[in-house]
């Protein structure tokens, strides 16, 4: 760990204390609720099916049917808009430093980060779409470089990735059957 990372870690620990962050593991995850061999469960980790109970959130509450929207960095929003437009995304809205995009049921946001180095960008997200195999076929036909992800067969045969013009990794996979995180 270099000095800069040590300072960042010290700042985070001063804010959070030494509290562990639980890592939810769903019984219906590709591993069947088991962690990969290179990971161990934290003592306080909970499964997704118990997360709502543990936090007091119940079905029918304000979170029922909610969704998360990834927010990724972009060094050049015009370039990003052209890239995502080529992929078929629709512009939902924009400001001088922010884009809101959609591809069918998937919404994605990008914020301007003028210091972003696409070659060092580690940002990314996992997008669940209704027909990932069809999307890949369309993108392949359009000349998009769809990347195979070795070692991810447990997550579904149609899982693939695309790297955008800013170095963000978009992993693509299927929607869950119920559309919810069930146990």
MOHUKA-V510506 format. One record per backbone hydrogen bond with DSSP energy under -0.5 kcal/mol. CO is the residue of the C=O (numbers start at 1). NH is the residue of the N-H. Records with the same first field share a line. If there is no record, write none. Layout:
BEGIN
CO: NH ; NH
END
This chain:
BEGIN
2: 6
3: 7
4: 8
5: 9
6: 10
7: 11
8: 12
9: 13
10: 14
11: 15
12: 15 ; 16
13: 17
16: 19
20: 22
22: 24
26: 29
29: 32
31: 34
36: 39
42: 45
46: 25
47: 50 ; 51
48: 51 ; 52
50: 54
51: 55
52: 56 ; 57
53: 56
56: 58
58: 61
61: 64
63: 66
68: 70
70: 72 ; 109
72: 111
74: 113
76: 80
77: 81
78: 82
79: 83
80: 84
81: 85
82: 86
83: 87
84: 89
85: 88
90: 92 ; 102
93: 100
95: 98
97: 112
98: 95
99: 110
100: 92 ; 93
101: 108
102: 90
103: 106
106: 103
107: 70
108: 101
109: 72
110: 99
111: 74
113: 116
116: 118
117: 120 ; 121
123: 169
125: 127 ; 171
126: 128
127: 129 ; 173
129: 132 ; 175
131: 135
132: 136
133: 137
134: 138
135: 139
136: 140
137: 141
138: 142
139: 144
140: 143
144: 146
145: 147
147: 161
148: 150
149: 152
152: 155
153: 156
156: 159
159: 149
160: 172
161: 147
162: 164 ; 170
164: 167
168: 164 ; 170
169: 125 ; 171
170: 162
171: 127
172: 160
173: 129
180: 182
182: 28
END
